[in-house]
Amino acid sequence: MPGFALNGRVIYTGSSYLTTANTVKFPDWTRLDVGARYTTTQLTGKPVTFRFNIENITGENYWLTTGTYVTVGAPRTYILSAAFDF
């Protein structure tokens, strides 16, 4: 179908330690993202691009770690957008 595209992404992060003493360990995790894009000129006569993405489609619970900073990974997230050319 012209103007239509699918995308996917797999993010894998191995287990890691929070401290240099290796006393707190976070498990490895894998996140799956999928999406679709459709571009058309039928609405305005100029290109319009619609995007729909689902991040963390499996609802994986995970920790993001950077040095000594830790945060909870984002839950399943739906993103819808439209971009219009003028």
Secondary structure, DSSP 8 states (H G I E B T S, - for coil): -TTEEEEEEEEEE--EESSTT---EE--EEEEEEEEEEEESTTTSS-EEEEEEEESTT----EEEETTEEEE---SEEEEEEEE--
